[in-house]
Amino acid sequence: MSQRLSLNSPQDVSSFQTSVQTHKQLLASELQSQGIRMVDEAASSASRRGGAGPSDHKAITLLGTTIMVPIHTRPAHASIFTADPPDASGKSMLYRNGVAEAPLQFPPQPKFYGLSTADGIPYWKIGQLHSHNVLATTVLQTCIRYGNSDTKCQFCAIGESLRAGRTISKKSPAQLAEVAEAAMRLDGVEQVVLTTGTPPTEDRGAAVLVEVAQAIKERTGLAIQAQCEPPADFVWFDRLKAVGVDSLGMHLEAWSEHVRARIMPGKAQVSVSFYLKAFEAAVSVFGRGQVSTYLLAGLGDAVEELLEGSWQLIARGVYPFVVPFVPISGTPLANQTPPTAEFMRAVLEPLGNMLRTAGMTSDTVKAGCAKCGACSSLSTFEKGNGDALATASPCAVG
């Protein structure tokens, strides 16, 4: 006979909530490291293959939080986690080694995916739904670094989705404004993430982002994050802000210079020290907590290096969005092992405490990947638990 859970005091409630939160943190970290083997991929809603950033994912809602979980990767195909095809309402069950672990909810196919532009381009080739309420797009689906093995980022698949015909090489401001309006109206999209491949110009993509962001903001009023490499002239930060960009992402990917030189030889020519100058200039324009950077855990940085880097970034008002590396098919790192859940917890637990202490949690970010939070379980660690470190100093984990 099953026993009904009895919560007789505030202490019982607090203990139960802490237990649920800790379970969510652990399970989310495991899923994002190992992925899920889908019993029937075709029947389980849209997922994203290829692209300029973390990819080969599917959105799921787990214990009330929406996260992106790898399903098309080599580790996912050997994962101990499996999921049933969702029913008509999107409900499914997650299994660990064949034993039921937790209920899942898959988002429905976006309604705007069924529309096309007047010249016949499907909206889903122009913008993609991420998580459950974010429209994301790569404005320039080409990059000066990608075609050369001496300069390309080894984790990036920006050219693969273009080669497969799943997107177009450049999205115009009018196209993206049209798609953003439809996604907001039909699917409740609340924010837009604009990233871009790096063009051969010193603005490093900021110019095209200005044009697109202005069109989207004027038509929809949606919150917008723009993402590009640091421009040579920091005046571009003011120009992005002036057209309605709410937050800015400039992605280091790795903290230590030796890892950056090995994994992203072209991008590493823009040094960490220059990024730090750019971050300080950008924070002066967008505000503390409204500038962020990706750090991909599992590329080679040690736990201590990621925490030291995060500490320096937070001190400058920059949100370090630490995400588990996902080995994307079609890239040189397709067969690299992703970080373990234990590695991620060793980083994310103290980092979550740092962010909470600094008052820079994801819910204070206006737009972007950190606001969405779905590609990492970091936001669950921001809420803390009984095991959280008492100090926000990285020295505590050295």
N, C-alpha and C positions, 0 to 999 in steps of 0.2 A: 504494500500500500504506500502510495506517495505521501509525503508530508508537505503541508502547506507552509510556505515561508511566513514566519511571524516576526514583525519588526515592532517591538514594544517600547522603544525609547529612541530619542534623537541619536544616541550613540549607536544603536543598532542600524538606523537608517544611514548614518554616516559611514559605518563600516561596510554596509552593503553597497553603497554608491562607490566607495573606494575600490571594492572588489570588482565591480562591473567595469569601472574605468581601467583598472590594471589589466583585466582580461581583454578589453578592447585594444589597449596599447599593444599587448603581446601578440594578439591574433592578427591585428592589422600589420604589424611588423613582419610576422611570419608570411602572411599572404603576399606582401609586396616584395619579399625576398624570394619566395619559392614559386609564386604564381598559382593559378588554378587550372586544372585540366577540365575543360568543358566537355560534358557528355555529348552535347550537340551544339557546336559553336554557331552554326547557321541559325539556330532557333533562339538564341539568347541575346538578341538586340545588337545594336551597332557597336563596333570597336574600331580602334584606330591602328592602322599598320603604317610603318614608315613615318617619315617626317623629320622636322628639324630638331626635335628634342625627345625627352622620354616618350616612348611610344610602345606599340604592340600591346596596349592596355585595353581593359574594359572597365566601365564604371559599375560599381556595386555599392549598395547601402548596407552597412554592417553595423548592427547595434546602434542605429540612429545616426551614423556618420557615413557620408559618401566618400569612397576612396577609389583610386584607379589601381587595378591589379593586372599584372602581366598575364596574358593568356596565349600569345602567339610565339613565345620565346622557347628556346631549348629547355631551360630549367622548368618552365611551366608544363611542358609535355611530360615531364617525369615527376611532377609534384605529388606529394602525399594528399593534397587537397583536391577534391572534385566537387562539381556542382551539378544539380539537376537542371534540365531545361526549365526556364520559368513558365509559370502558368499564364493565363490570359491577363492577369493583373500584374505580372512581373515578379511574383513571389517564387522563391526557390529555396533549396536547402544546401548548405555547405557541409561536406563530409571530410573528416580526417581519417585516412586509412579505412574508409568505408563506414565509419561511425559518425552519426549526425553530430555536428559541431555547433552550428548556429544558423538561424534563418537569414536569407539574403533577399534583397529587393533589387531588381534590375530596372533602370529607367526605361520608359517606352521609347520607341523609335521617334526621333524628333519630327514634328509635323513639317518644319520648314525644309527638311530633306526632300520632300516630294515636289518642291517647286523648282523652277528654272528661270533664268534671265530671258529677256526678249530674244537674245541671239542663241538660246538653247543650251546654256551652260548650267548644269544642275547646281543648286545652291550648296550642296554638300562638298562640291569641289572648290568652293570659294571660302567657306567657313565650316568648322566642325564644332559640335557640342562636346565640351569637356565637363566631367563631373555631371551635374544635373542642371546647372544654371549659368554656365560660362560659354561664350562663343569665342573660339580661338582660331587664329589664322596665321599663316606665314605669308607676308605680303609679297616678298621676293622669294621664290622657291629655288633660287640659284645662289651660289656663294663663290667668291673668288678663291676660297681655300679648298672647296670640295673636290675638284677634279684632279688635284695633284697630291700624290701620296706623301710628298714632303711637307705639305701644309695642312691637309685635311684633319679634322677632328675625328678620331677613330671610332667614336661612339655615335656619330651623327649619320642619319639616313635621309638628309634633306633631298637628295636626288632620286631616292628610290621610289617615293610616292609619285614624283613627276614622271619618272620613266615608266611607271605602271599605269599612267593615265588616271590617277586618282585625284589629281589637282591640276592647276594651271600655273604657268611660270610667274605671272605677275597679276595681282588682283588690283583693280582700279578703285579709286575712292568711291565712285558711284556704285560699283558692284557691291563693295563691302557695306556701304550704307544701306543698300537695298536688302541685303541678307540680314544685317543686324536688326533692321526694323521688323522683318518677318520673324526672326528668332525671338525677339522680345514679345511680339504680339501673339504668336502662336504657341511658344514653348516656355514663356516666362523667363527668358534669359535676363540676367541682372547685371552682367559685366562683360567686357570684351578684352581679350588678350591679343595684342598685336606683336608678333615677332617677325624677324626677317633674316634672310641670308645676308651676308656682308657683301656690298657692292665695292667696286674699285674706286671709291671716292672717300675723301677724308671725313665726311659726315658719318660714314660707316652705317648707313641705312636710316639715319635720323630724318633725312629729308623726305623720303617716301612715307615714313611714319607720320610726319606732320600733316601731309596731304590727306592721308587716310583718316587719321584721328579727327581732323576738323570736319570731314564729311559725316562721319559716324556721330560725332557729338551734336552737330547741328540737326541731324535727322532724328536722333533717338534720345539724346541726353544721357545715355548709358555711361556708367563708370568705365574708364579705360586705363589699362596698363600698356605701355609701350616697352619693347625690349630690343636692345641693340648693343653692339660693342661700344665702348667709350669713344665718342667722336674726338677728333683732334682739337676742335674748338668747342669749348664748353658752353658757348652761347646757344648751342642747340637745345640745351636743357630749358632755357627760357622760352625758346620757340615752341617746344613740345608742350610746356605748361600753358602757354598762351592760347593754344588751339583746343585745350580741354583735356589733355592727358592728366590723369589723376595720380598715377604712380609710375615709377620707372624701374625696369629690370636691366641690370648689366651683369652678365653671368660669368663668373670666374671658372666654374666647373670643378676646379681643384685648387687647393691652397698652396701647396709646396711647388716651387718653381721646377724641381726635377720631375715631378709627376706631370705638370703642365707641358714641359718640353717633350716628354715621351708620348703623351696621349694626344696633345693638340699642338703640334710643332708650329703651325702658322699662327694660331691665336696666342700662343705663349710669347710671341714677339712683342705683344702688348703686355708689359710686365705687371706684376701684382702692385708694385709701387705706383704705376700710372693709374691702375684701377682705383687705388686708395685715394689719389688726388681727385679722380673723377667722381668717386662716391661723395667726397666732402663737398665738391661743387654742386652735385646734384641734390644732396640733402639741404643745402642752403636755398634751393629753389622749391623742392617738393615737400620738404619738411621731414622731421625725424620719423622713421618708421615707414615712410612712403617710397623709399628706395630699397631694392632687394637684390640679392644675387643667389644663383643656384650654386650649391656645392654638391657634387655627385659622390656620395660615399661608396667606396668600393673600387675606385680608380687607382688607389695606391696610397692616399693619405692615411696616416695612422689616426686612431681616435684622438690622441693628444693634439695632433696637428689640426684636425678639424675643429676641435674645441678652442684651441688657441686662435685660429683664424676667425672663428665665430665671435670670440670675445673682442677681438680687435674691430670687427665689423660693427658689432652692437655699440661699442664705445663711440663709433662715428655716426650712429643713428641709422645703420643699414641692417635690414632684416636678412639673416643668413638662412635661406631655405635649403635645408639639408635633405636630400632625396636619395633613396637607394638607386645605385646604378642598375639599369635594365639593359641586358645584352640584346640589341636589336638585330634581327636577321638582316643580312645584306651588308653588314658593317664588319670592319676588321676585328671588333671585339665581340662578335656574335657568340663565340664559344667561351668567353670569359665568365667565370663564376660570379654571380652577384653577391653582395655582402650578406652575411647571416643576420638573422633577427637579433642575435645576441650583440653583434657589432653595432647594429642600428640602435638598440636600446642603450648601449654604452655611450653613444653620442647624443641621442635625442633626449634622454632623461635629464642630464645636466643642462643641455641646451634649452630645453623647455623651461627649466627653472631660471636660467639666465634671462630669457625673454620675459618671463613673468615678473621677475624682479625689476627689470628695466622698463616695464610698462609698455613693451613693444610686441604684444601678442598678435596673432594673425587677425583677430577680430577688430584690431585698430587700423588695419591696412585698408585703404579705400578700394583697391582693385588689384587683380593680378594673381599669380600663382600662389603667393603666400596667403592671400585672402581666400582663395579657393581651397588650398591645402590638400587636395585629393591625391596628389602624387607622392605624399609622404604622410606618415602618422605623427609628424611633429606636433600638429595642433592638439592632439590628444594628450601629449606630454606637457603642453603649456598649462593644462588644467591641474596638473600635479597629481600626486597620490602619496600614500603613506611612506613610500621609499624615496621620495624626491630628495635631492641633496639640499642641505641647509644653506649652502653658500652658492653664489653665482660665479665665483672665481674658478677659472679653469685649473688653477693650482690644486684644487681639491681632487682632481682626477688624474694628476700627473704622476 
